[in-house]
Amino acid sequence: MSRKDRKAVPAIPAAKLQSGGRCAPLSRHKAAPTKFATSCWQHVLPCAHFTLPSTGRTLTREQLETRQIPLYFAVVLVAIAFGLLASDTARHLEALVTPAIAVLMYAMFLQIPFLDLRQSLGNRRFMAALLLVNFILVPLLVWAITRGLVEHPAILVGALLVLLTPCIDYVVVFTHIGKGDSRLTLAATPVLLLVQLLMLPVYLALILGENSSVSISIAPFVEAFVLLIVLPMALAVFTSAGARRYRAVSAWNDAWAWLPVPAMALVLLVVIASQVTVVLRDLERLLPVIPVYIGFLLLAPVLGLISARLLRLPATEARSVTFSAATRNSLVVLPLALALPEELRSLAAAAVITQTLLELVGELIYVRAVPRLVR
């Protein structure tokens, strides 16, 4: 691998390879790695590869991660085609949705620096801008733009679940492509995840409190939350802690660093293939939520920019806040949508998936527009 490749800015997991404390993942005050960390990268990255048996070419983990966006689009197209052309077979993939999401959550949580939470708080103005836009400005926007969905409770719940939760995974990739500070975004993911898990029930209670036609049974909701979010997150924290002390656990951790991209591709495949017929069947019922999602795609980046300007952030950090405001956590909240009561589950999950598809298109516009507009 060339020297240039070794210094390329990594995507989600490569931005913090587990190295048992041998190098600092992030500088405390800046997004750039320390000199010692840079030297460690040069020793770690050459080992993060395998040889493709069919071609003999070497694929590095960094190459896999930097190419994940076109991979996801290809998987989405394959999933849609498979779901439409072999709908009977594709429906059986629904049984794989829960285990696939559980694997994704564990693999993804392993790459989030929970044990470096203090470092996430190092840039206070950046963190304040993220919290301001994601947990004050965006919820106000979501409340305003979803008022027209009150007569559609299932769609309303699905839209609230996905729009109230900021993304913690591929937002790092889009931020890097859009010339934002992807390292600061990655460092902030533990705080974003923990705050959204605490605030989501509060937002739902406040917004749905006015809508008596929506009744959510708490038991399956809590069960899905514990099994698919809390348990994988706890296992990931224990694994990360063990990786700092035991070589075997560190090797396990390094092996799992390959899996977030394939796991997310698998989740997209099984979810979209098994649900695309449901989305098309209920397309007419889903039409009211599409203008809501388009409105969010247009207005959320503006709120991100306003927040960044209020905190007087430099351009790269302002772009990071803009991407965070506009990118949502659909794959994390999908298990919660699937745990809703039967009368809400199908349509709410379809609303979440619809947002994912529209957002992927929106991100293609963001990566070109944000660097030009946010200076």
Buried (B, 14 or more C-beta within 10 A) or exposed (E): BEEEEBEBBBBBBBBBBBBBEBBBBBBEEEBEBBEEBBEBBEEBBEEBBEEEEEEEEEBBBBBBBBBBBEBBBEBBEBBBEBBEEEBEEBBEBBEBBBEBBBBBBBBBBBBBBBBBEEBBBBBEBBBBBBBBBBBEBBBEBBBEBBEEBBEBBBBBBBBBBBBBBBBBBBBBBBBBBBBBBBBBBBBBBBBBBBBBBEBBEEBBEEBBEEBEEBEBEEEBBBEBBEBBBEBBBBBBBEBBEBBBEEEEBBEBBBEBBBBBBBBBBBBBBBBBBBBBBBBBEBEEBBEBBBEBBEBBBEBBBBBBBBBBEBBEBEBBBBBBBBBBBBBBBBBBBBBBBBBBBEEBBBBBBBBBBBBBBBBBEBBEEBBEBBBEEBE
